[in-house]
Structure formats: structure tokens, C-alpha cells
Amino acid sequence: MKLEIDSFSGYRIYPSKGKLFVRGDSKVFRFASSKNASLFLQRKNPRKIAWTQVYRRMHKKGITEEVAKKRSRRTVKHQRGIVGADLAAIAAKRNQTTAVRQQQRLAAINRAKNEKKEKEAKKSKPTRQAVPSGPKVSKQQMKGGKGR
């Protein structure tokens, strides 16, 4: 016995029951009742009509077998080093007190200041060359442009 499926509602259609509708492009639609055929011809969307199988499937109605929910895996947190600092260094920094951290910061600032002073002392300012005294001549005049 060949059971057909209703094109609109998704219900089963038994042999010798229902209506057959053939559209202009030769596509065949089968309807279990005139109600289904009417709603189809009114271009109603079966996904929005609560009693159709498509609606029930979309809104997860009547599925009692899959009661057990899937368990989501808990994420496991691992601590690992970053580029330039291994895990031990990070742990040591975390365990430092604020006073120690402040002292280290001040020491680093002083070191940087001293290095800067030494650099400036080494780099004596070059003396400016004496500019030849005389009339000022622009580049254009030197090339022979409009000499006034």
C-alpha cells in the first residue's frame, strides 16, 4: 500500500483519498482535505500554521524520545607562559607586593635617567660652522636667474 504525503500539511494520504493538483509547470501537489488545498491555493505558509507537520517540526513539538539533553563539556583552564615570560616568572610577579614593585619601577626609572645623562654627556654638541659673511644670495640668483 503506497502512502502519499500531503504537500501542505505533511499528513499521510491513504489510497483513493485526497485530491491531486497539477500546476501549470507540471508540478504535482497532493492534499488530504479541501482545507489543505484551500490554504495552499491562498498561498498560506504552512510554517506559520500551528497544526501542520512543518510547523510542529520547526517548533520542536511532540519530540519525546530525545529527552536527554546533550551535556556541554566544561572548559579546562590551563596556565601557560607568554612570549618573553615563562610561567615561573609570571607567578613570581603575581606574588610580589606593591612595595617591591614600586621599588623596582623607581630603580628602572633612575637607570634610564642615568643612561640618558651619560649619552648626552658623550654626545657633545657639534659647533656650527661659520657662515661666510657677505651679501645673501638666493639659490636662484646663484644660478643666474633674475639678478637684482
Secondary structure, DSSP 8 states (H G I E B T S, - for coil): ---EE-TTT--EE-TT-SEEEE-TTS-EEEESSHHHHHHHHTT--GGGSTTSHHHHHHTT-S--S--S-------------BTTB-HHHHHHHHH--HHHHHHHHHHHHHHHHHHHHHHHHHS----------S----HHHHHT-S--
